[in-house]
Amino acid sequence: MTNYLIPIIIAIIFLVGIIKNVDIFQVFIKGAIEGLKTSISIFPILIGIIAIISMLESSGFLNYMCKLLEPIFSIVNLPSDLIPLALLRPISGSGTLSFLEQIFKSHSPDSTVGLIASVLAGSSETTFYTIAIYFGAVNISKTKYALPAALIGDFVGMIMSVISVNLLC
């Protein structure tokens, strides 16, 4: 059934367009142009985020922050191997996946550390990336309340990943 789902949706779109007498191709082109404009407007933001992540990793700042914050993370029983993952997750999805892969290589994916890492990666957001892209796309520059609320959500997700894996596994 799932193999037929997308063709069925496309057929429904065409049928509705024909019934409502809408020039589907023209609407598609208009949407594609808007999407291209949005992509061009967020491109500098993406380059900036990629540069910042590369600098954090290359400079050793991420390792320094992990050692500095280890006592704080130990309060919530987050394994020290997961601190880079917890710090990088709000910044970069691809960086998170890279650390997740390293965690799976050094620990089993079915280990407690692997399970916590999986839940942590799945229950938090790439906050800075999301705010930069989505807020930048609609020209919102004031993130006074959105950023702290999102970071609190990420922190709660981190704590709950530890609690839920320890309770359920």
C-alpha positions as a Markdown table, in Angstrom:
| # | Residue | x | y | z |
|---|---|---|---|---|
| 1 | Met | 0.0 | 0.0 | 0.0 |
| 2 | Thr | 2.8 | 2.5 | 0.9 |
| 3 | Asn | 4.2 | 2.1 | -2.7 |
| 4 | Tyr | 1.0 | 3.5 | -4.0 |
| 5 | Leu | 0.5 | 6.3 | -1.5 |
| 6 | Ile | 2.6 | 9.0 | -3.2 |
| 7 | Pro | 1.1 | 8.4 | -6.7 |
| 8 | Ile | -2.4 | 8.4 | -5.1 |
| 9 | Ile | -1.6 | 11.8 | -3.5 |
| 10 | Ile | -0.3 | 13.2 | -6.7 |
| 11 | Ala | -3.4 | 11.9 | -8.6 |
| 12 | Ile | -5.7 | 13.6 | -5.9 |
| 13 | Ile | -3.8 | 16.9 | -6.4 |
| 14 | Phe | -4.3 | 16.7 | -10.1 |
| 15 | Leu | -7.9 | 15.8 | -9.8 |
| 16 | Val | -8.6 | 18.7 | -7.4 |
| 17 | Gly | -6.8 | 21.1 | -9.7 |
| 18 | Ile | -8.8 | 19.9 | -12.7 |
| 19 | Ile | -12.1 | 20.1 | -10.7 |
| 20 | Lys | -11.3 | 23.6 | -9.4 |
| 21 | Asn | -10.0 | 24.7 | -12.8 |
| 22 | Val | -6.5 | 25.6 | -11.5 |
| 23 | Asp | -3.4 | 25.7 | -13.7 |
| 24 | Ile | -1.4 | 23.2 | -11.7 |
| 25 | Phe | 1.8 | 23.7 | -13.6 |
| 26 | Gln | 1.7 | 27.5 | -13.1 |
| 27 | Val | 1.0 | 27.1 | -9.3 |
| 28 | Phe | 3.9 | 24.6 | -9.1 |
| 29 | Ile | 6.3 | 27.0 | -10.9 |
| 30 | Lys | 5.2 | 29.8 | -8.6 |
| 31 | Gly | 5.9 | 27.6 | -5.5 |
| 32 | Ala | 9.3 | 26.5 | -6.9 |
| 33 | Ile | 10.3 | 30.2 | -7.4 |
| 34 | Glu | 9.3 | 31.0 | -3.8 |
| 35 | Gly | 11.2 | 28.0 | -2.6 |
| 36 | Leu | 14.3 | 29.0 | -4.5 |
| 37 | Lys | 14.1 | 32.6 | -3.1 |
| 38 | Thr | 13.9 | 31.2 | 0.4 |
| 39 | Ser | 16.8 | 28.9 | -0.2 |
| 40 | Ile | 18.9 | 31.8 | -1.5 |
| 41 | Ser | 18.0 | 33.9 | 1.5 |
| 42 | Ile | 19.0 | 31.3 | 4.1 |
| 43 | Phe | 22.2 | 30.2 | 2.3 |
| 44 | Pro | 24.5 | 32.7 | 4.2 |
| 45 | Ile | 23.0 | 31.5 | 7.5 |
| 46 | Leu | 23.8 | 27.9 | 6.6 |
| 47 | Ile | 27.4 | 28.8 | 5.7 |
| 48 | Gly | 27.8 | 30.7 | 9.0 |
| 49 | Ile | 26.5 | 27.7 | 11.0 |
| 50 | Ile | 28.8 | 25.3 | 9.2 |
| 51 | Ala | 31.8 | 27.5 | 9.8 |
| 52 | Ile | 31.0 | 27.9 | 13.5 |
| 53 | Ile | 30.6 | 24.1 | 14.0 |
| 54 | Ser | 33.9 | 23.5 | 12.2 |
| 55 | Met | 35.7 | 26.1 | 14.3 |
| 56 | Leu | 34.3 | 24.6 | 17.5 |
| 57 | Glu | 35.5 | 21.1 | 16.6 |
| 58 | Ser | 38.9 | 22.1 | 15.2 |
| 59 | Ser | 39.8 | 24.5 | 18.0 |
| 60 | Gly | 39.3 | 22.0 | 20.8 |
| 61 | Phe | 36.7 | 24.2 | 22.4 |
| 62 | Leu | 34.1 | 21.5 | 22.4 |
| 63 | Asn | 36.5 | 19.2 | 24.4 |
| 64 | Tyr | 37.3 | 22.0 | 26.8 |
| 65 | Met | 33.6 | 22.6 | 27.4 |
| 66 | Cys | 32.9 | 18.9 | 27.9 |
| 67 | Lys | 35.6 | 18.8 | 30.7 |
| 68 | Leu | 34.3 | 22.0 | 32.2 |
| 69 | Leu | 30.6 | 20.8 | 32.3 |
| 70 | Glu | 31.2 | 17.2 | 33.3 |
| 71 | Pro | 30.4 | 17.8 | 37.0 |
| 72 | Ile | 27.1 | 19.5 | 36.0 |
| 73 | Phe | 26.1 | 16.7 | 33.7 |
| 74 | Ser | 27.1 | 14.0 | 36.3 |
| 75 | Ile | 24.3 | 15.4 | 38.5 |
| 76 | Val | 21.7 | 14.2 | 36.0 |
| 77 | Asn | 23.7 | 10.9 | 35.5 |
| 78 | Leu | 24.5 | 11.7 | 31.9 |
| 79 | Pro | 27.4 | 9.5 | 30.9 |
| 80 | Ser | 30.6 | 11.5 | 30.2 |
| 81 | Asp | 30.8 | 10.0 | 26.7 |
| 82 | Leu | 27.5 | 11.7 | 25.8 |
| 83 | Ile | 28.4 | 15.2 | 26.8 |
| 84 | Pro | 29.7 | 16.1 | 23.3 |
| 85 | Leu | 26.5 | 14.8 | 21.9 |
| 86 | Ala | 24.4 | 16.9 | 24.4 |
| 87 | Leu | 26.4 | 20.0 | 23.6 |
| 88 | Leu | 26.5 | 19.6 | 19.9 |
| 89 | Arg | 22.8 | 18.6 | 19.4 |
| 90 | Pro | 21.4 | 22.1 | 19.7 |
| 91 | Ile | 23.9 | 23.3 | 17.1 |
| 92 | Ser | 24.3 | 20.6 | 14.4 |
| 93 | Gly | 22.3 | 17.6 | 13.3 |
| 94 | Ser | 25.1 | 16.2 | 11.1 |
| 95 | Gly | 27.6 | 16.7 | 13.9 |
| 96 | Thr | 25.3 | 14.9 | 16.3 |
| 97 | Leu | 25.0 | 12.0 | 13.9 |
| 98 | Ser | 28.8 | 11.8 | 13.6 |
| 99 | Phe | 29.1 | 11.7 | 17.4 |
| 100 | Leu | 26.3 | 9.2 | 17.6 |
| 101 | Glu | 28.2 | 6.9 | 15.2 |
| 102 | Gln | 31.3 | 7.2 | 17.3 |
| 103 | Ile | 29.3 | 6.3 | 20.4 |
| 104 | Phe | 27.8 | 3.2 | 18.6 |
| 105 | Lys | 31.3 | 2.1 | 17.7 |
| 106 | Ser | 32.7 | 2.5 | 21.2 |
| 107 | His | 29.6 | 1.2 | 22.9 |
| 108 | Ser | 26.9 | -1.1 | 21.5 |
| 109 | Pro | 23.8 | 0.6 | 20.2 |
| 110 | Asp | 21.9 | -1.7 | 22.7 |
| 111 | Ser | 24.0 | -0.6 | 25.7 |
| 112 | Thr | 22.7 | 1.9 | 28.2 |
| 113 | Val | 25.0 | 4.6 | 26.7 |
| 114 | Gly | 23.9 | 3.8 | 23.2 |
| 115 | Leu | 20.2 | 3.9 | 24.1 |
| 116 | Ile | 20.5 | 7.1 | 26.0 |
| 117 | Ala | 22.4 | 8.6 | 23.0 |
| 118 | Ser | 19.6 | 7.5 | 20.7 |
| 119 | Val | 16.8 | 8.9 | 22.8 |
| 120 | Leu | 18.8 | 12.1 | 23.4 |
| 121 | Ala | 19.4 | 12.6 | 19.7 |
| 122 | Gly | 15.7 | 11.9 | 18.9 |
| 123 | Ser | 14.2 | 14.0 | 21.7 |
| 124 | Ser | 16.1 | 17.2 | 21.1 |
| 125 | Glu | 16.3 | 19.7 | 18.3 |
| 126 | Thr | 19.0 | 21.5 | 16.4 |
| 127 | Thr | 17.9 | 24.6 | 18.1 |
| 128 | Phe | 20.3 | 27.2 | 16.7 |
| 129 | Tyr | 20.0 | 25.8 | 13.2 |
| 130 | Thr | 16.2 | 25.8 | 13.4 |
| 131 | Ile | 16.0 | 29.3 | 14.8 |
| 132 | Ala | 18.5 | 30.6 | 12.3 |
| 133 | Ile | 16.9 | 29.0 | 9.3 |
| 134 | Tyr | 13.2 | 29.4 | 10.0 |
| 135 | Phe | 13.3 | 32.7 | 11.8 |
| 136 | Gly | 15.8 | 34.0 | 9.1 |
| 137 | Ala | 13.5 | 32.8 | 6.3 |
| 138 | Val | 10.7 | 35.0 | 7.6 |
| 139 | Asn | 12.9 | 37.9 | 8.8 |
| 140 | Ile | 12.4 | 37.5 | 12.5 |
| 141 | Ser | 15.4 | 38.8 | 14.3 |
| 142 | Lys | 14.2 | 38.9 | 17.9 |
| 143 | Thr | 14.6 | 35.5 | 19.5 |
| 144 | Lys | 14.5 | 36.8 | 23.1 |
| 145 | Tyr | 12.0 | 34.1 | 24.3 |
| 146 | Ala | 12.3 | 31.5 | 21.6 |
| 147 | Leu | 16.0 | 30.6 | 22.1 |
| 148 | Pro | 15.8 | 30.2 | 26.0 |
| 149 | Ala | 12.6 | 28.2 | 25.7 |
| 150 | Ala | 14.1 | 25.9 | 23.1 |
| 151 | Leu | 17.3 | 25.4 | 25.0 |
| 152 | Ile | 15.3 | 24.5 | 28.1 |
| 153 | Gly | 13.4 | 22.0 | 26.0 |
| 154 | Asp | 16.6 | 20.5 | 24.8 |
| 155 | Phe | 17.9 | 20.3 | 28.4 |
| 156 | Val | 14.7 | 18.6 | 29.6 |
| 157 | Gly | 14.9 | 16.2 | 26.6 |
| 158 | Met | 18.5 | 15.3 | 27.8 |
| 159 | Ile | 17.4 | 14.7 | 31.4 |
| 160 | Met | 14.3 | 12.7 | 30.3 |
| 161 | Ser | 16.4 | 10.5 | 27.9 |
| 162 | Val | 18.6 | 9.5 | 30.9 |
| 163 | Ile | 15.5 | 8.9 | 33.1 |
| 164 | Ser | 13.4 | 7.1 | 30.5 |
| 165 | Val | 16.2 | 4.7 | 29.5 |
| 166 | Asn | 17.1 | 3.9 | 33.1 |
| 167 | Leu | 13.5 | 3.3 | 34.0 |
| 168 | Leu | 12.5 | 1.3 | 30.9 |
| 169 | Cys | 15.6 | -0.7 | 30.1 |
